[in-house]
Structure formats: C-alpha cells, structure tokens
Amino acid sequence: MARFPYPDERSSQAVLTRSPVPLNVFRMLAHAPAVAEPTIDLGVALLSATGLPARLREAVILSVAGRLGCSYEQVQHAPIAERSGMTSEQAAATVDGTVHIDGFTEAEEVALAATRELVREHTLEHATVSALRQALGERQAVELIMLIGYYVMLANLLNALEVDFESASDEIASAISELSGQQRGTQSPHTQGDAS
C-alpha cells in the first residue's frame, strides 16, 4: 500500500489527462501539480519521440529498474520490452545486470554498459562517452542519458512512496505504439541521424 494516499479524482484529473494511460505513478505525482505535468510530458516524449529504437529503450528502462530495485518499473516495462522484440530471458538478464546478453546488438550492449555506469557512478568515463557516440551518435546518446535520468527519478519516487503497481502494460504498450508508430522499434541506431 502506498505511503501517501492518492489525490482524489478531481484533483488528479488534469494531470492524468496528459498521460496516455492513467497510472498510479502519475496519480501520485498529482500531489505536486506544478511538476507533474512537465514530468508526464517528458516521459511521453522519451517513450515516443526520440530516435532510440524501442528494444534498446526498454532494455535501458529495465536495467534502471534492476539497478534501483524498482518493482513498479520492472512490472510495467517487462511486457513492453517483450512486445518490442526482447525475449523474456533477455528481459530478465537485463534486469539482473548481465554484461553480455545473447542476441543483443553492440549498440544495445553499449547502452546498457552506460546505464549501469551512470546509475552507479553518476557520471560516465570518457571511453564510455566515446563508445556511446560511436554506437548511437550524439543525438541518441543525449536522449539515452535523459532516459536513464528520467527513470532513475521515477524509481526514487516509486520506491520511496511504495506506489502500488497496476497491470496496465498492454495498454501502455499500445499507447506508446500509437504515439510513435510501429516502425521505431525496428530502426537502427543511426537511422534518424544526429540532426539537431
């Protein structure tokens, strides 16, 4: 049971309309409306508008969940990861922090190594930044770092307040697909380039 009661429906309605799916994490964020709306907008952008391939993105989110012991993120994103092309074994290995995962691309492994390092050290070695730049390009490297930071922030909220998880993964996955289009999950890391 959550450590704070969720705001009543009237209080949280304006916040929840910004999310494609009305999740408990966003209901909890309604306690802080000034930051809730931009937080949801950033999350929607990270899930639907970046150049990051869906499988790589979901692997990174599961890695953050594993490093921070965030059951909520793991429960919500494991099915989305599988829908993006990851096997259940790959998803579990990602959560566990396995260094080399069978079937993962070099770009995915570089992204996961950077995720583990950034969560652990709160910075990246020069060699890691160079590897990210080589594997993903500058645009996607910055998007990746923002993705990691966003899910670390949410994990801290979810863990600290013991937000109840709900089974909405299929609904979330459908909403993400609708927002971003199915093709994003099959793009190579350099498909969208570094236009900025």
PyMOL commands that place a pseudoatom at each C-alpha (Angstrom):
pseudoatom trace, name=CA, resn=MET, resi=1, chain=A, elem=C, hetatm=0, pos=[0.000, 0.000, 0.000]
pseudoatom trace, name=CA, resn=ALA, resi=2, chain=A, elem=C, hetatm=0, pos=[1.284, 3.438, -0.962]
pseudoatom trace, name=CA, resn=ARG, resi=3, chain=A, elem=C, hetatm=0, pos=[2.727, 5.550, 1.839]
pseudoatom trace, name=CA, resn=PHE, resi=4, chain=A, elem=C, hetatm=0, pos=[0.710, 8.601, 0.752]
pseudoatom trace, name=CA, resn=PRO, resi=5, chain=A, elem=C, hetatm=0, pos=[-2.955, 8.419, -0.228]
pseudoatom trace, name=CA, resn=TYR, resi=6, chain=A, elem=C, hetatm=0, pos=[-3.564, 9.153, -3.889]
pseudoatom trace, name=CA, resn=PRO, resi=7, chain=A, elem=C, hetatm=0, pos=[-5.176, 12.551, -4.523]
pseudoatom trace, name=CA, resn=ASP, resi=8, chain=A, elem=C, hetatm=0, pos=[-8.892, 12.398, -5.194]
pseudoatom trace, name=CA, resn=GLU, resi=9, chain=A, elem=C, hetatm=0, pos=[-10.044, 12.015, -8.781]
pseudoatom trace, name=CA, resn=ARG, resi=10, chain=A, elem=C, hetatm=0, pos=[-10.992, 15.667, -9.138]
pseudoatom trace, name=CA, resn=SER, resi=11, chain=A, elem=C, hetatm=0, pos=[-7.516, 16.804, -8.031]
pseudoatom trace, name=CA, resn=SER, resi=12, chain=A, elem=C, hetatm=0, pos=[-5.667, 14.370, -10.270]
pseudoatom trace, name=CA, resn=GLN, resi=13, chain=A, elem=C, hetatm=0, pos=[-7.862, 14.612, -13.388]
pseudoatom trace, name=CA, resn=ALA, resi=14, chain=A, elem=C, hetatm=0, pos=[-5.965, 17.491, -15.015]
pseudoatom trace, name=CA, resn=VAL, resi=15, chain=A, elem=C, hetatm=0, pos=[-2.678, 15.657, -14.540]
pseudoatom trace, name=CA, resn=LEU, resi=16, chain=A, elem=C, hetatm=0, pos=[-3.968, 12.295, -15.744]
pseudoatom trace, name=CA, resn=THR, resi=17, chain=A, elem=C, hetatm=0, pos=[-5.330, 13.725, -18.992]
pseudoatom trace, name=CA, resn=ARG, resi=18, chain=A, elem=C, hetatm=0, pos=[-1.712, 14.429, -20.036]
pseudoatom trace, name=CA, resn=SER, resi=19, chain=A, elem=C, hetatm=0, pos=[-0.800, 10.747, -19.785]
pseudoatom trace, name=CA, resn=PRO, resi=20, chain=A, elem=C, hetatm=0, pos=[-1.807, 8.232, -22.454]
pseudoatom trace, name=CA, resn=VAL, resi=21, chain=A, elem=C, hetatm=0, pos=[-2.616, 5.805, -19.601]
pseudoatom trace, name=CA, resn=PRO, resi=22, chain=A, elem=C, hetatm=0, pos=[-3.788, 6.901, -16.108]
pseudoatom trace, name=CA, resn=LEU, resi=23, chain=A, elem=C, hetatm=0, pos=[-1.127, 5.180, -13.984]
pseudoatom trace, name=CA, resn=ASN, resi=24, chain=A, elem=C, hetatm=0, pos=[-0.675, 5.257, -10.217]
pseudoatom trace, name=CA, resn=VAL, resi=25, chain=A, elem=C, hetatm=0, pos=[2.745, 6.883, -10.587]
pseudoatom trace, name=CA, resn=PHE, resi=26, chain=A, elem=C, hetatm=0, pos=[1.064, 9.858, -12.253]
pseudoatom trace, name=CA, resn=ARG, resi=27, chain=A, elem=C, hetatm=0, pos=[-1.803, 9.839, -9.760]
pseudoatom trace, name=CA, resn=MET, resi=28, chain=A, elem=C, hetatm=0, pos=[0.834, 10.146, -7.025]
pseudoatom trace, name=CA, resn=LEU, resi=29, chain=A, elem=C, hetatm=0, pos=[2.549, 12.956, -8.932]
pseudoatom trace, name=CA, resn=ALA, resi=30, chain=A, elem=C, hetatm=0, pos=[-0.738, 14.895, -8.793]
pseudoatom trace, name=CA, resn=HIS, resi=31, chain=A, elem=C, hetatm=0, pos=[0.276, 15.843, -5.231]
pseudoatom trace, name=CA, resn=ALA, resi=32, chain=A, elem=C, hetatm=0, pos=[2.742, 18.199, -6.954]
pseudoatom trace, name=CA, resn=PRO, resi=33, chain=A, elem=C, hetatm=0, pos=[0.816, 19.587, -9.947]
pseudoatom trace, name=CA, resn=ALA, resi=34, chain=A, elem=C, hetatm=0, pos=[3.445, 22.169, -10.874]
pseudoatom trace, name=CA, resn=VAL, resi=35, chain=A, elem=C, hetatm=0, pos=[5.947, 19.411, -11.673]
pseudoatom trace, name=CA, resn=ALA, resi=36, chain=A, elem=C, hetatm=0, pos=[3.527, 16.599, -12.550]
pseudoatom trace, name=CA, resn=GLU, resi=37, chain=A, elem=C, hetatm=0, pos=[2.504, 17.910, -15.960]
pseudoatom trace, name=CA, resn=PRO, resi=38, chain=A, elem=C, hetatm=0, pos=[6.041, 18.599, -17.274]
pseudoatom trace, name=CA, resn=THR, resi=39, chain=A, elem=C, hetatm=0, pos=[7.170, 15.243, -15.851]
pseudoatom trace, name=CA, resn=ILE, resi=40, chain=A, elem=C, hetatm=0, pos=[4.466, 13.413, -17.786]
pseudoatom trace, name=CA, resn=ASP, resi=41, chain=A, elem=C, hetatm=0, pos=[5.214, 15.407, -20.943]
pseudoatom trace, name=CA, resn=LEU, resi=42, chain=A, elem=C, hetatm=0, pos=[8.901, 14.476, -20.713]
pseudoatom trace, name=CA, resn=GLY, resi=43, chain=A, elem=C, hetatm=0, pos=[8.028, 10.810, -20.189]
pseudoatom trace, name=CA, resn=VAL, resi=44, chain=A, elem=C, hetatm=0, pos=[5.738, 10.780, -23.223]
pseudoatom trace, name=CA, resn=ALA, resi=45, chain=A, elem=C, hetatm=0, pos=[8.467, 12.403, -25.330]
pseudoatom trace, name=CA, resn=LEU, resi=46, chain=A, elem=C, hetatm=0, pos=[11.101, 9.908, -24.160]
pseudoatom trace, name=CA, resn=LEU, resi=47, chain=A, elem=C, hetatm=0, pos=[8.825, 6.977, -24.995]
pseudoatom trace, name=CA, resn=SER, resi=48, chain=A, elem=C, hetatm=0, pos=[7.531, 8.220, -28.322]
pseudoatom trace, name=CA, resn=ALA, resi=49, chain=A, elem=C, hetatm=0, pos=[9.583, 10.991, -29.893]
pseudoatom trace, name=CA, resn=THR, resi=50, chain=A, elem=C, hetatm=0, pos=[13.262, 10.082, -29.570]
pseudoatom trace, name=CA, resn=GLY, resi=51, chain=A, elem=C, hetatm=0, pos=[15.379, 8.289, -32.134]
pseudoatom trace, name=CA, resn=LEU, resi=52, chain=A, elem=C, hetatm=0, pos=[16.102, 5.430, -29.732]
pseudoatom trace, name=CA, resn=PRO, resi=53, chain=A, elem=C, hetatm=0, pos=[14.917, 2.015, -31.000]
pseudoatom trace, name=CA, resn=ALA, resi=54, chain=A, elem=C, hetatm=0, pos=[12.146, 0.595, -28.812]
pseudoatom trace, name=CA, resn=ARG, resi=55, chain=A, elem=C, hetatm=0, pos=[14.041, -2.539, -27.747]
pseudoatom trace, name=CA, resn=LEU, resi=56, chain=A, elem=C, hetatm=0, pos=[17.114, -0.551, -26.712]
pseudoatom trace, name=CA, resn=ARG, resi=57, chain=A, elem=C, hetatm=0, pos=[14.919, 1.947, -24.842]
pseudoatom trace, name=CA, resn=GLU, resi=58, chain=A, elem=C, hetatm=0, pos=[13.087, -0.784, -22.946]
pseudoatom trace, name=CA, resn=ALA, resi=59, chain=A, elem=C, hetatm=0, pos=[16.334, -2.601, -22.125]
pseudoatom trace, name=CA, resn=VAL, resi=60, chain=A, elem=C, hetatm=0, pos=[17.670, 0.602, -20.570]
pseudoatom trace, name=CA, resn=ILE, resi=61, chain=A, elem=C, hetatm=0, pos=[14.490, 1.116, -18.525]
pseudoatom trace, name=CA, resn=LEU, resi=62, chain=A, elem=C, hetatm=0, pos=[14.658, -2.469, -17.237]
pseudoatom trace, name=CA, resn=SER, resi=63, chain=A, elem=C, hetatm=0, pos=[18.320, -2.011, -16.403]
pseudoatom trace, name=CA, resn=VAL, resi=64, chain=A, elem=C, hetatm=0, pos=[17.483, 1.084, -14.329]
pseudoatom trace, name=CA, resn=ALA, resi=65, chain=A, elem=C, hetatm=0, pos=[14.683, -0.881, -12.619]
pseudoatom trace, name=CA, resn=GLY, resi=66, chain=A, elem=C, hetatm=0, pos=[17.116, -3.665, -11.771]
pseudoatom trace, name=CA, resn=ARG, resi=67, chain=A, elem=C, hetatm=0, pos=[19.866, -1.368, -10.504]
pseudoatom trace, name=CA, resn=LEU, resi=68, chain=A, elem=C, hetatm=0, pos=[17.433, 0.535, -8.257]
pseudoatom trace, name=CA, resn=GLY, resi=69, chain=A, elem=C, hetatm=0, pos=[15.240, -2.384, -7.201]
pseudoatom trace, name=CA, resn=CYS, resi=70, chain=A, elem=C, hetatm=0, pos=[12.142, -0.717, -8.657]
pseudoatom trace, name=CA, resn=SER, resi=71, chain=A, elem=C, hetatm=0, pos=[9.472, -3.399, -8.967]
pseudoatom trace, name=CA, resn=TYR, resi=72, chain=A, elem=C, hetatm=0, pos=[6.952, -0.959, -10.443]
pseudoatom trace, name=CA, resn=GLU, resi=73, chain=A, elem=C, hetatm=0, pos=[9.153, -0.136, -13.447]
pseudoatom trace, name=CA, resn=GLN, resi=74, chain=A, elem=C, hetatm=0, pos=[10.035, -3.783, -13.893]
pseudoatom trace, name=CA, resn=VAL, resi=75, chain=A, elem=C, hetatm=0, pos=[6.395, -4.954, -13.794]
pseudoatom trace, name=CA, resn=GLN, resi=76, chain=A, elem=C, hetatm=0, pos=[5.240, -2.257, -16.211]
pseudoatom trace, name=CA, resn=HIS, resi=77, chain=A, elem=C, hetatm=0, pos=[8.098, -2.464, -18.700]
pseudoatom trace, name=CA, resn=ALA, resi=78, chain=A, elem=C, hetatm=0, pos=[8.962, -6.190, -18.964]
pseudoatom trace, name=CA, resn=PRO, resi=79, chain=A, elem=C, hetatm=0, pos=[5.885, -6.904, -21.128]
pseudoatom trace, name=CA, resn=ILE, resi=80, chain=A, elem=C, hetatm=0, pos=[6.557, -3.765, -23.190]
pseudoatom trace, name=CA, resn=ALA, resi=81, chain=A, elem=C, hetatm=0, pos=[10.150, -4.950, -23.689]
pseudoatom trace, name=CA, resn=GLU, resi=82, chain=A, elem=C, hetatm=0, pos=[8.923, -8.326, -24.926]
pseudoatom trace, name=CA, resn=ARG, resi=83, chain=A, elem=C, hetatm=0, pos=[6.490, -6.606, -27.261]
pseudoatom trace, name=CA, resn=SER, resi=84, chain=A, elem=C, hetatm=0, pos=[9.410, -4.580, -28.656]
pseudoatom trace, name=CA, resn=GLY, resi=85, chain=A, elem=C, hetatm=0, pos=[11.254, -7.778, -29.603]
pseudoatom trace, name=CA, resn=MET, resi=86, chain=A, elem=C, hetatm=0, pos=[13.038, -8.829, -26.426]
pseudoatom trace, name=CA, resn=THR, resi=87, chain=A, elem=C, hetatm=0, pos=[12.672, -12.391, -25.146]
pseudoatom trace, name=CA, resn=SER, resi=88, chain=A, elem=C, hetatm=0, pos=[11.660, -12.952, -21.519]
pseudoatom trace, name=CA, resn=GLU, resi=89, chain=A, elem=C, hetatm=0, pos=[15.171, -14.351, -20.928]
pseudoatom trace, name=CA, resn=GLN, resi=90, chain=A, elem=C, hetatm=0, pos=[16.769, -11.219, -22.353]
pseudoatom trace, name=CA, resn=ALA, resi=91, chain=A, elem=C, hetatm=0, pos=[14.480, -9.020, -20.257]
pseudoatom trace, name=CA, resn=ALA, resi=92, chain=A, elem=C, hetatm=0, pos=[15.396, -10.936, -17.080]
pseudoatom trace, name=CA, resn=ALA, resi=93, chain=A, elem=C, hetatm=0, pos=[19.110, -10.753, -17.916]
pseudoatom trace, name=CA, resn=THR, resi=94, chain=A, elem=C, hetatm=0, pos=[18.809, -7.004, -18.425]
pseudoatom trace, name=CA, resn=VAL, resi=95, chain=A, elem=C, hetatm=0, pos=[17.184, -6.559, -15.012]
pseudoatom trace, name=CA, resn=ASP, resi=96, chain=A, elem=C, hetatm=0, pos=[19.853, -8.770, -13.427]
pseudoatom trace, name=CA, resn=GLY, resi=97, chain=A, elem=C, hetatm=0, pos=[22.660, -6.681, -14.919]
pseudoatom trace, name=CA, resn=THR, resi=98, chain=A, elem=C, hetatm=0, pos=[24.131, -9.387, -17.146]
pseudoatom trace, name=CA, resn=VAL, resi=99, chain=A, elem=C, hetatm=0, pos=[27.017, -7.830, -19.086]
pseudoatom trace, name=CA, resn=HIS, resi=100, chain=A, elem=C, hetatm=0, pos=[26.688, -9.794, -22.358]
pseudoatom trace, name=CA, resn=ILE, resi=101, chain=A, elem=C, hetatm=0, pos=[23.206, -10.833, -23.396]
pseudoatom trace, name=CA, resn=ASP, resi=102, chain=A, elem=C, hetatm=0, pos=[22.765, -13.291, -26.260]
pseudoatom trace, name=CA, resn=GLY, resi=103, chain=A, elem=C, hetatm=0, pos=[21.074, -11.692, -29.241]
pseudoatom trace, name=CA, resn=PHE, resi=104, chain=A, elem=C, hetatm=0, pos=[21.702, -8.081, -28.215]
pseudoatom trace, name=CA, resn=THR, resi=105, chain=A, elem=C, hetatm=0, pos=[23.348, -5.719, -30.680]
pseudoatom trace, name=CA, resn=GLU, resi=106, chain=A, elem=C, hetatm=0, pos=[26.566, -3.863, -29.985]
pseudoatom trace, name=CA, resn=ALA, resi=107, chain=A, elem=C, hetatm=0, pos=[24.580, -0.629, -29.627]
pseudoatom trace, name=CA, resn=GLU, resi=108, chain=A, elem=C, hetatm=0, pos=[22.285, -2.238, -27.034]
pseudoatom trace, name=CA, resn=GLU, resi=109, chain=A, elem=C, hetatm=0, pos=[25.247, -3.562, -25.044]
pseudoatom trace, name=CA, resn=VAL, resi=110, chain=A, elem=C, hetatm=0, pos=[26.982, -0.164, -25.152]
pseudoatom trace, name=CA, resn=ALA, resi=111, chain=A, elem=C, hetatm=0, pos=[23.758, 1.496, -23.974]
pseudoatom trace, name=CA, resn=LEU, resi=112, chain=A, elem=C, hetatm=0, pos=[23.372, -0.991, -21.110]
pseudoatom trace, name=CA, resn=ALA, resi=113, chain=A, elem=C, hetatm=0, pos=[27.008, -0.588, -20.041]
pseudoatom trace, name=CA, resn=ALA, resi=114, chain=A, elem=C, hetatm=0, pos=[26.493, 3.189, -19.961]
pseudoatom trace, name=CA, resn=THR, resi=115, chain=A, elem=C, hetatm=0, pos=[23.279, 2.748, -17.967]
pseudoatom trace, name=CA, resn=ARG, resi=116, chain=A, elem=C, hetatm=0, pos=[24.968, 0.610, -15.314]
pseudoatom trace, name=CA, resn=GLU, resi=117, chain=A, elem=C, hetatm=0, pos=[27.897, 3.041, -15.076]
pseudoatom trace, name=CA, resn=LEU, resi=118, chain=A, elem=C, hetatm=0, pos=[25.772, 6.184, -14.908]
pseudoatom trace, name=CA, resn=VAL, resi=119, chain=A, elem=C, hetatm=0, pos=[23.459, 4.766, -12.228]
pseudoatom trace, name=CA, resn=ARG, resi=120, chain=A, elem=C, hetatm=0, pos=[26.438, 3.546, -10.203]
pseudoatom trace, name=CA, resn=GLU, resi=121, chain=A, elem=C, hetatm=0, pos=[28.856, 6.478, -10.657]
pseudoatom trace, name=CA, resn=HIS, resi=122, chain=A, elem=C, hetatm=0, pos=[26.518, 9.370, -11.565]
pseudoatom trace, name=CA, resn=THR, resi=123, chain=A, elem=C, hetatm=0, pos=[28.847, 10.173, -14.464]
pseudoatom trace, name=CA, resn=LEU, resi=124, chain=A, elem=C, hetatm=0, pos=[30.457, 8.452, -17.442]
pseudoatom trace, name=CA, resn=GLU, resi=125, chain=A, elem=C, hetatm=0, pos=[34.104, 7.760, -18.247]
pseudoatom trace, name=CA, resn=HIS, resi=126, chain=A, elem=C, hetatm=0, pos=[35.491, 9.370, -21.414]
pseudoatom trace, name=CA, resn=ALA, resi=127, chain=A, elem=C, hetatm=0, pos=[35.740, 5.912, -23.004]
pseudoatom trace, name=CA, resn=THR, resi=128, chain=A, elem=C, hetatm=0, pos=[32.048, 5.257, -22.311]
pseudoatom trace, name=CA, resn=VAL, resi=129, chain=A, elem=C, hetatm=0, pos=[31.019, 8.578, -23.855]
pseudoatom trace, name=CA, resn=SER, resi=130, chain=A, elem=C, hetatm=0, pos=[33.150, 7.783, -26.915]
pseudoatom trace, name=CA, resn=ALA, resi=131, chain=A, elem=C, hetatm=0, pos=[31.571, 4.337, -27.215]
pseudoatom trace, name=CA, resn=LEU, resi=132, chain=A, elem=C, hetatm=0, pos=[28.078, 5.855, -26.960]
pseudoatom trace, name=CA, resn=ARG, resi=133, chain=A, elem=C, hetatm=0, pos=[28.882, 8.457, -29.578]
pseudoatom trace, name=CA, resn=GLN, resi=134, chain=A, elem=C, hetatm=0, pos=[30.251, 5.789, -31.919]
pseudoatom trace, name=CA, resn=ALA, resi=135, chain=A, elem=C, hetatm=0, pos=[27.324, 3.379, -31.388]
pseudoatom trace, name=CA, resn=LEU, resi=136, chain=A, elem=C, hetatm=0, pos=[24.418, 5.845, -31.238]
pseudoatom trace, name=CA, resn=GLY, resi=137, chain=A, elem=C, hetatm=0, pos=[25.534, 9.233, -32.459]
pseudoatom trace, name=CA, resn=GLU, resi=138, chain=A, elem=C, hetatm=0, pos=[25.322, 12.421, -30.437]
pseudoatom trace, name=CA, resn=ARG, resi=139, chain=A, elem=C, hetatm=0, pos=[21.551, 12.898, -30.584]
pseudoatom trace, name=CA, resn=GLN, resi=140, chain=A, elem=C, hetatm=0, pos=[20.677, 9.417, -29.370]
pseudoatom trace, name=CA, resn=ALA, resi=141, chain=A, elem=C, hetatm=0, pos=[23.476, 9.454, -26.769]
pseudoatom trace, name=CA, resn=VAL, resi=142, chain=A, elem=C, hetatm=0, pos=[21.929, 12.558, -25.181]
pseudoatom trace, name=CA, resn=GLU, resi=143, chain=A, elem=C, hetatm=0, pos=[18.444, 11.037, -25.446]
pseudoatom trace, name=CA, resn=LEU, resi=144, chain=A, elem=C, hetatm=0, pos=[19.752, 7.897, -23.741]
pseudoatom trace, name=CA, resn=ILE, resi=145, chain=A, elem=C, hetatm=0, pos=[21.262, 9.849, -20.837]
pseudoatom trace, name=CA, resn=MET, resi=146, chain=A, elem=C, hetatm=0, pos=[17.975, 11.733, -20.410]
pseudoatom trace, name=CA, resn=LEU, resi=147, chain=A, elem=C, hetatm=0, pos=[16.052, 8.433, -20.486]
pseudoatom trace, name=CA, resn=ILE, resi=148, chain=A, elem=C, hetatm=0, pos=[18.263, 6.978, -17.746]
pseudoatom trace, name=CA, resn=GLY, resi=149, chain=A, elem=C, hetatm=0, pos=[17.872, 10.074, -15.583]
pseudoatom trace, name=CA, resn=TYR, resi=150, chain=A, elem=C, hetatm=0, pos=[14.101, 10.141, -16.018]
pseudoatom trace, name=CA, resn=TYR, resi=151, chain=A, elem=C, hetatm=0, pos=[13.625, 6.531, -14.951]
pseudoatom trace, name=CA, resn=VAL, resi=152, chain=A, elem=C, hetatm=0, pos=[16.042, 6.950, -12.026]
pseudoatom trace, name=CA, resn=MET, resi=153, chain=A, elem=C, hetatm=0, pos=[13.934, 9.901, -10.870]
pseudoatom trace, name=CA, resn=LEU, resi=154, chain=A, elem=C, hetatm=0, pos=[10.695, 7.925, -11.205]
pseudoatom trace, name=CA, resn=ALA, resi=155, chain=A, elem=C, hetatm=0, pos=[12.230, 4.893, -9.464]
pseudoatom trace, name=CA, resn=ASN, resi=156, chain=A, elem=C, hetatm=0, pos=[13.145, 7.078, -6.484]
pseudoatom trace, name=CA, resn=LEU, resi=157, chain=A, elem=C, hetatm=0, pos=[9.563, 8.335, -6.216]
pseudoatom trace, name=CA, resn=LEU, resi=158, chain=A, elem=C, hetatm=0, pos=[8.057, 4.878, -6.741]
pseudoatom trace, name=CA, resn=ASN, resi=159, chain=A, elem=C, hetatm=0, pos=[10.342, 3.210, -4.194]
pseudoatom trace, name=CA, resn=ALA, resi=160, chain=A, elem=C, hetatm=0, pos=[10.162, 5.956, -1.564]
pseudoatom trace, name=CA, resn=LEU, resi=161, chain=A, elem=C, hetatm=0, pos=[6.358, 6.137, -1.599]
pseudoatom trace, name=CA, resn=GLU, resi=162, chain=A, elem=C, hetatm=0, pos=[5.762, 2.433, -2.372]
pseudoatom trace, name=CA, resn=VAL, resi=163, chain=A, elem=C, hetatm=0, pos=[3.416, 3.301, -5.217]
pseudoatom trace, name=CA, resn=ASP, resi=164, chain=A, elem=C, hetatm=0, pos=[1.093, 0.379, -5.994]
pseudoatom trace, name=CA, resn=PHE, resi=165, chain=A, elem=C, hetatm=0, pos=[1.633, -1.148, -9.405]
pseudoatom trace, name=CA, resn=GLU, resi=166, chain=A, elem=C, hetatm=0, pos=[-1.250, -1.979, -11.658]
pseudoatom trace, name=CA, resn=SER, resi=167, chain=A, elem=C, hetatm=0, pos=[-1.363, -4.316, -14.639]
pseudoatom trace, name=CA, resn=ALA, resi=168, chain=A, elem=C, hetatm=0, pos=[-1.585, -1.855, -17.485]
pseudoatom trace, name=CA, resn=SER, resi=169, chain=A, elem=C, hetatm=0, pos=[1.443, -2.913, -19.537]
pseudoatom trace, name=CA, resn=ASP, resi=170, chain=A, elem=C, hetatm=0, pos=[-0.531, -3.908, -22.643]
pseudoatom trace, name=CA, resn=GLU, resi=171, chain=A, elem=C, hetatm=0, pos=[-2.439, -0.648, -22.514]
pseudoatom trace, name=CA, resn=ILE, resi=172, chain=A, elem=C, hetatm=0, pos=[0.825, 1.295, -22.115]
pseudoatom trace, name=CA, resn=ALA, resi=173, chain=A, elem=C, hetatm=0, pos=[2.498, -0.579, -24.980]
pseudoatom trace, name=CA, resn=SER, resi=174, chain=A, elem=C, hetatm=0, pos=[-0.478, 0.099, -27.257]
pseudoatom trace, name=CA, resn=ALA, resi=175, chain=A, elem=C, hetatm=0, pos=[-0.465, 3.777, -26.320]
pseudoatom trace, name=CA, resn=ILE, resi=176, chain=A, elem=C, hetatm=0, pos=[3.278, 4.071, -26.997]
pseudoatom trace, name=CA, resn=SER, resi=177, chain=A, elem=C, hetatm=0, pos=[2.898, 2.329, -30.352]
pseudoatom trace, name=CA, resn=GLU, resi=178, chain=A, elem=C, hetatm=0, pos=[0.085, 4.679, -31.273]
pseudoatom trace, name=CA, resn=LEU, resi=179, chain=A, elem=C, hetatm=0, pos=[2.125, 7.724, -30.298]
pseudoatom trace, name=CA, resn=SER, resi=180, chain=A, elem=C, hetatm=0, pos=[5.347, 6.773, -32.038]
pseudoatom trace, name=CA, resn=GLY, resi=181, chain=A, elem=C, hetatm=0, pos=[4.376, 4.354, -34.808]
pseudoatom trace, name=CA, resn=GLN, resi=182, chain=A, elem=C, hetatm=0, pos=[5.407, 0.717, -35.062]
pseudoatom trace, name=CA, resn=GLN, resi=183, chain=A, elem=C, hetatm=0, pos=[8.442, 1.411, -37.258]
pseudoatom trace, name=CA, resn=ARG, resi=184, chain=A, elem=C, hetatm=0, pos=[10.509, 2.971, -34.438]
pseudoatom trace, name=CA, resn=GLY, resi=185, chain=A, elem=C, hetatm=0, pos=[11.218, -0.423, -32.866]
pseudoatom trace, name=CA, resn=THR, resi=186, chain=A, elem=C, hetatm=0, pos=[12.944, -1.724, -35.983]
pseudoatom trace, name=CA, resn=GLN, resi=187, chain=A, elem=C, hetatm=0, pos=[15.110, 1.278, -36.800]
pseudoatom trace, name=CA, resn=SER, resi=188, chain=A, elem=C, hetatm=0, pos=[18.856, 1.001, -36.490]
pseudoatom trace, name=CA, resn=PRO, resi=189, chain=A, elem=C, hetatm=0, pos=[20.528, 3.415, -34.062]
pseudoatom trace, name=CA, resn=HIS, resi=190, chain=A, elem=C, hetatm=0, pos=[21.754, 5.724, -36.850]
pseudoatom trace, name=CA, resn=THR, resi=191, chain=A, elem=C, hetatm=0, pos=[18.501, 5.750, -38.865]
pseudoatom trace, name=CA, resn=GLN, resi=192, chain=A, elem=C, hetatm=0, pos=[17.468, 9.146, -37.557]
pseudoatom trace, name=CA, resn=GLY, resi=193, chain=A, elem=C, hetatm=0, pos=[20.969, 10.606, -37.579]
pseudoatom trace, name=CA, resn=ASP, resi=194, chain=A, elem=C, hetatm=0, pos=[22.215, 13.481, -35.475]
pseudoatom trace, name=CA, resn=ALA, resi=195, chain=A, elem=C, hetatm=0, pos=[20.128, 16.244, -36.927]
pseudoatom trace, name=CA, resn=SER, resi=196, chain=A, elem=C, hetatm=0, pos=[19.788, 18.863, -34.261]
for i in range(1, 196): cmd.bond("trace and resi %d" % i, "trace and resi %d" % (i + 1))
show_as sticks, trace
zoom trace
